[in-house]
Amino acid sequence: MEKEKYKTILRALPKIELHLHLEGAIPLETLWALIKKYGGHKELGNNIENLNKRFVFKDFPHFIDTWIWKNQFFKEYEDFEFIAHGVAQDLLGQNIRYAELFFTPGDHTEKGLDLQRIVESVAKGIKSTAHEIELKLIYDLCRDSGPDKGMEQLEKIKELKDYGIIGIGIGGSEQLYPPEPFKEVYEKARSYGFRTTAHAGEAAGADSVWGALKQLKTDRIGHGTRSCEDPALIAYLKDAQVPIEICPLSNVRTGVVNSIAEHPVKSYFEGGLNICINTDDPKMFNNSLEQEYMCLIDELGFTLSDIKQLLYNAVDSAWCDDKKKRQLKTEIDDYWRFVI
């Protein structure tokens, strides 16, 4: 099957995302509008193409520095509604049928903004597509702020579930802040009914994944790319069928792996690990789920049947109810009968 036909099939395919950061999925035009609002366009020569160039990263710490730079342009509650609306519309245009969005309000409360009002604004922004796509929120406690700050935020968000927050995670500088200190935070989160994930095995190695599993007892692992550094960990992940939120092109963009050819995603899939494919920060990495799947087919020899299995894995690993999972699988099956 020629490449263009694959692209056409993948573009219209009903898709699911479980590892997607709201602040990293903002369409460039939307982000550019905020940059201009606060005068940052002068730094970029009043040229949106220079924003694209800003999103080229030497390594993972450079990516984090750029993330912090970008965040300075979210200053008012209306900004959060604006970016959430832009992300929701963009996902709808890609035929994403269900997504769980990480977001990091704690990065912005130090500016004097109220946490609840940020959450309300994000929820309002994504509401515009509610009749066509289901979007849920995962609160990123951000490991850089430490477990005490994480616990403080957790106590606030337990009252905000009605805004669509279904779980927690810890992103940020994994190479500097291991997961173990967040053990009590995760125990408390589970007692409040939150689902749990953690970025691990991305900027740090297999020990980080073990820490998330043994101490935080996470439901899922975000990235898990470097799990292959420990064969015992791979065996555990297979036996326990821990869902792993793999983000191949993100890992290339941040230098976690040198190229797609060196990414372990194919060996994980063929080895029976429970993986699904995600974009992470698509507007900062210039990727999409369509491109992720196309890359797997083009570079690593995945088949369309493999892509369907990856979608099924995503549905099974999602934090929605069984009725929604049946609905999503029906959409996938109906589409597959049409194209295959």
C-alpha positions as CSV (number, residue, x, y, z in Angstrom):
1,M,0.0,0.0,0.0
2,E,1.5,3.3,-1.0
3,K,2.5,5.9,1.6
4,E,-0.2,8.4,0.8
5,K,-3.0,5.8,1.2
6,Y,-1.6,5.0,4.6
7,K,-1.7,8.7,5.6
8,T,-5.3,9.0,4.4
9,I,-6.3,6.0,6.4
10,L,-4.5,7.2,9.6
11,R,-5.8,10.8,9.2
12,A,-9.5,9.7,9.4
13,L,-8.9,6.9,11.9
14,P,-10.7,7.4,15.3
15,K,-7.8,8.0,17.7
16,I,-7.1,8.0,21.4
17,E,-4.5,9.9,23.4
18,L,-3.5,9.2,27.0
19,H,-0.2,11.1,27.3
20,L,-0.8,14.7,26.0
21,H,0.2,17.9,27.8
22,L,-2.3,20.8,27.4
23,E,0.4,23.4,27.5
24,G,2.5,21.5,24.9
25,A,-0.5,21.0,22.5
26,I,-1.4,24.6,22.0
27,P,-1.7,25.4,18.2
28,L,1.1,27.8,17.3
29,E,-1.3,30.4,16.1
30,T,-3.1,30.3,19.5
31,L,0.2,30.6,21.4
32,W,1.4,33.3,19.0
33,A,-1.7,35.4,19.9
34,L,-0.7,35.2,23.6
35,I,2.9,36.0,22.9
36,K,1.9,39.1,20.9
37,K,-0.6,40.0,23.7
38,Y,2.2,40.2,26.2
39,G,4.9,41.7,23.9
40,G,7.0,38.6,23.5
41,H,6.8,38.7,19.7
42,K,9.5,41.4,19.7
43,E,11.9,38.9,21.1
44,L,11.1,36.6,18.2
45,G,11.5,39.3,15.5
46,N,7.7,39.5,15.1
47,N,7.9,36.3,13.1
48,I,5.9,33.2,14.0
49,E,8.4,31.0,12.1
50,N,10.9,32.0,14.8
51,L,8.6,30.4,17.4
52,N,8.9,27.1,15.5
53,K,12.7,27.5,15.6
54,R,12.5,28.1,19.3
55,F,11.0,24.6,19.6
56,V,14.2,22.7,18.6
57,F,15.8,21.1,21.6
58,K,19.4,20.2,22.4
59,D,18.4,17.8,25.1
60,F,15.7,17.2,27.8
61,P,16.9,20.1,30.2
62,H,16.7,22.5,27.2
63,F,13.2,21.4,26.6
64,I,12.3,22.1,30.2
65,D,13.9,25.6,29.9
66,T,11.8,26.3,26.8
67,W,8.6,25.0,28.6
68,I,9.2,27.5,31.4
69,W,9.9,30.3,28.8
70,K,6.6,29.5,27.1
71,N,4.6,29.6,30.4
72,Q,5.3,33.3,31.0
73,F,2.7,34.1,28.4
74,F,-0.2,32.6,30.4
75,K,-1.1,35.4,32.8
76,E,-4.9,35.8,33.0
77,Y,-7.7,33.3,33.5
78,E,-9.0,34.0,30.0
79,D,-5.7,32.9,28.6
80,F,-6.2,29.4,30.0
81,E,-9.7,29.2,28.5
82,F,-8.3,30.4,25.2
83,I,-5.5,27.8,25.0
84,A,-7.8,25.0,26.2
85,H,-10.3,25.9,23.5
86,G,-7.6,26.0,20.8
87,V,-6.3,22.5,21.9
88,A,-9.8,21.0,21.9
89,Q,-10.5,22.3,18.5
90,D,-7.2,21.0,17.2
91,L,-7.8,17.5,18.6
92,L,-11.2,17.5,17.1
93,G,-9.7,18.3,13.7
94,Q,-7.4,15.2,14.0
95,N,-10.4,13.0,14.8
96,I,-9.1,12.3,18.4
97,R,-12.2,10.7,19.9
98,Y,-11.0,10.5,23.5
99,A,-8.0,12.1,25.3
100,E,-6.6,12.5,28.8
101,L,-4.8,15.9,29.1
102,F,-2.1,16.6,31.6
103,F,-2.1,20.2,32.8
104,T,0.1,22.0,35.3
105,P,-1.8,24.8,37.1
106,G,0.8,24.8,39.9
107,D,3.3,26.4,37.5
108,H,1.0,29.5,37.4
109,T,-0.3,29.9,41.0
110,E,3.0,31.6,41.9
111,K,1.9,34.5,39.7
112,G,-0.9,35.1,42.1
113,L,-3.5,33.2,40.1
114,D,-6.1,31.1,42.0
115,L,-5.9,27.4,41.4
116,Q,-9.6,26.7,41.2
117,R,-10.2,29.6,38.7
118,I,-7.4,28.2,36.5
119,V,-9.1,24.8,36.5
120,E,-12.5,26.3,35.8
121,S,-11.1,28.2,32.9
122,V,-9.5,25.1,31.3
123,A,-12.7,23.2,31.8
124,K,-14.7,25.9,30.1
125,G,-12.2,26.0,27.2
126,I,-12.5,22.3,26.4
127,K,-16.3,22.3,26.9
128,S,-16.8,23.6,23.3
129,T,-16.1,20.2,21.8
130,A,-17.8,18.1,24.5
131,H,-20.5,16.8,22.2
132,E,-17.9,15.4,19.7
133,I,-14.9,14.5,21.8
134,E,-14.4,13.5,25.4
135,L,-11.5,15.2,27.1
136,K,-10.5,14.4,30.7
137,L,-7.8,16.1,32.8
138,I,-4.8,14.7,34.6
139,Y,-3.3,17.1,37.2
140,D,0.5,17.3,36.9
141,L,1.9,18.0,40.3
142,C,5.3,18.7,38.8
143,R,8.0,16.9,40.7
144,D,10.3,20.0,40.6
145,S,8.0,21.6,43.2
146,G,8.5,18.8,45.7
147,P,6.1,16.5,47.5
148,D,5.0,19.0,50.1
149,K,3.8,21.4,47.4
150,G,2.3,18.3,45.7
151,M,0.3,17.4,48.8
152,E,-0.9,21.0,49.2
153,Q,-2.2,21.0,45.6
154,L,-3.8,17.6,46.0
155,E,-5.8,18.8,48.9
156,K,-7.2,21.6,46.7
157,I,-8.0,19.6,43.6
158,K,-9.8,16.9,45.5
159,E,-12.7,19.4,45.5
160,L,-12.5,20.0,41.8
161,K,-13.3,16.6,40.3
162,D,-16.5,18.0,38.8
163,Y,-14.3,19.9,36.4
164,G,-13.1,16.7,34.8
165,I,-9.9,15.9,36.8
166,I,-9.7,12.1,36.9
167,G,-6.1,11.5,37.9
168,I,-2.6,12.9,38.9
169,G,0.9,12.6,37.5
170,I,4.3,14.0,38.0
171,G,6.2,15.5,35.1
172,G,9.1,17.8,35.1
173,S,12.8,17.2,35.6
174,E,12.9,13.5,36.2
175,Q,16.7,13.4,36.0
176,L,16.8,15.6,39.1
177,Y,13.8,14.5,41.1
178,P,13.1,10.8,41.6
179,P,9.6,9.5,42.2
180,E,10.0,8.0,45.7
181,P,9.5,11.2,47.8
182,F,5.9,11.4,46.3
183,K,4.8,8.1,47.9
184,E,2.5,9.6,50.5
185,V,1.0,12.0,47.9
186,Y,0.1,9.1,45.7
187,E,-1.4,7.1,48.6
188,K,-3.5,10.1,49.5
189,A,-4.5,10.6,45.9
190,R,-5.8,7.1,45.6
191,S,-7.8,7.5,48.8
192,Y,-9.5,10.5,47.1
193,G,-10.4,8.3,44.1
194,F,-7.8,9.7,41.6
195,R,-6.1,7.4,39.1
196,T,-2.3,7.7,38.9
197,T,0.5,7.8,36.4
198,A,4.1,9.1,36.5
199,H,6.7,10.2,34.0
200,A,9.4,7.6,34.4
201,G,12.1,6.1,32.2
202,E,12.4,9.2,30.0
203,A,15.1,11.6,31.3
204,A,16.1,9.0,33.9
205,G,16.6,5.2,33.6
206,A,15.0,2.0,34.7
207,D,15.4,2.8,38.4
208,S,13.0,5.7,38.0
209,V,10.4,3.2,36.6
210,W,10.9,0.8,39.4
211,G,10.4,3.7,41.9
212,A,7.1,4.7,40.3
213,L,5.9,1.1,40.3
214,K,7.1,0.0,43.8
215,Q,6.7,3.2,45.8
216,L,4.0,5.2,44.0
217,K,2.1,2.1,42.8
218,T,1.0,3.9,39.6
219,D,-1.7,2.6,37.4
220,R,0.3,3.6,34.3
221,I,3.8,4.6,33.4
222,G,4.4,7.7,31.3
223,H,7.1,7.1,28.7
224,G,8.9,4.1,30.1
225,T,11.4,4.4,27.2
226,R,14.5,3.4,29.1
227,S,12.9,0.4,30.8
228,C,14.9,-1.8,28.4
229,E,18.0,-0.9,30.5
230,D,16.9,-3.6,33.0
231,P,15.7,-7.0,31.6
232,A,14.0,-7.7,35.0
233,L,11.9,-4.6,34.6
234,I,10.9,-5.6,31.1
235,A,9.8,-9.0,32.4
236,Y,7.8,-7.4,35.2
237,L,6.1,-5.0,32.9
238,K,5.1,-7.8,30.6
239,D,3.8,-10.1,33.4
240,A,1.9,-7.3,35.2
241,Q,0.7,-5.8,31.9
242,V,1.3,-2.3,33.2
243,P,0.1,0.2,30.7
244,I,2.9,2.3,29.2
245,E,2.3,5.6,27.6
246,I,4.9,5.5,24.8
247,C,5.8,8.8,23.0
248,P,8.3,7.9,20.2
249,L,8.8,11.2,18.4
250,S,8.9,13.1,21.6
251,N,11.8,10.9,22.7
252,V,13.7,11.7,19.5
253,R,13.0,15.4,19.8
254,T,14.4,15.6,23.4
255,G,17.3,13.3,22.7
256,V,16.2,10.4,24.9
257,V,16.9,8.3,21.9
258,N,19.0,9.3,18.8
259,S,16.5,8.2,16.2
260,I,13.2,6.2,15.7
261,A,15.4,3.3,14.5
262,E,16.9,3.1,17.9
263,H,13.6,3.5,19.8
264,P,12.6,0.3,21.7
265,V,8.9,0.6,20.9
266,K,9.0,-2.3,18.4
267,S,10.7,-4.6,20.8
268,Y,8.2,-3.6,23.5
269,F,5.3,-4.3,21.2
270,E,6.6,-7.6,19.9
271,G,7.6,-8.6,23.4
272,G,4.1,-8.4,24.7
273,L,4.3,-5.2,26.7
274,N,1.1,-3.2,27.1
275,I,1.9,-0.1,25.2
276,C,0.0,2.7,23.5
277,I,1.2,5.5,21.3
278,N,1.0,9.2,22.2
279,T,2.3,12.6,21.2
280,D,3.3,14.2,24.5
281,D,3.8,17.9,23.5
282,P,2.8,17.8,19.8
283,K,3.0,21.6,19.0
284,M,6.4,21.8,20.6
285,F,7.7,18.7,18.8
286,N,5.9,19.2,15.5
287,N,4.2,15.8,15.6
288,S,0.7,14.3,15.6
289,L,-0.8,10.9,16.2
290,E,-1.1,10.4,12.5
291,Q,2.6,11.1,12.1
292,E,3.4,8.8,15.1
293,Y,1.6,5.9,13.5
294,M,3.0,6.7,10.0
295,C,6.5,6.7,11.5
296,L,5.9,3.3,13.1
297,I,4.8,1.9,9.8
298,D,7.4,3.6,7.6
299,E,10.4,3.3,9.9
300,L,9.8,0.2,12.1
301,G,7.6,-2.1,10.0
302,F,4.4,-1.9,12.0
303,T,1.3,-3.0,10.1
304,L,-2.2,-1.5,10.1
305,S,-3.3,-4.4,12.2
306,D,-0.6,-3.5,14.7
307,I,-1.9,0.1,14.8
308,K,-5.4,-1.2,15.6
309,Q,-4.0,-3.3,18.5
310,L,-2.2,-0.2,19.8
311,L,-5.5,1.7,19.7
312,Y,-7.2,-1.1,21.5
313,N,-4.4,-1.0,24.1
314,A,-5.1,2.7,24.6
315,V,-8.8,2.1,25.0
316,D,-8.2,-0.6,27.6
317,S,-5.8,1.6,29.5
318,A,-7.9,4.7,29.5
319,W,-9.5,5.9,32.7
320,C,-13.1,6.0,31.3
321,D,-16.0,3.7,32.1
322,D,-16.7,0.4,30.3
323,K,-19.6,2.0,28.3
324,K,-17.2,4.6,26.8
325,K,-14.6,1.9,26.1
326,R,-17.2,-0.2,24.2
327,Q,-18.2,2.9,22.3
328,L,-14.6,3.7,21.3
329,K,-13.9,0.1,20.2
330,T,-17.1,0.1,18.2
331,E,-16.0,3.3,16.4
332,I,-12.6,1.7,15.7
333,D,-14.1,-1.5,14.4
334,D,-16.6,0.2,12.2
335,Y,-13.9,2.3,10.6
336,W,-11.7,-0.7,10.1
337,R,-14.4,-2.6,8.3
338,F,-14.7,0.4,6.0
339,V,-11.0,0.8,5.1
340,I,-9.6,-2.8,5.2
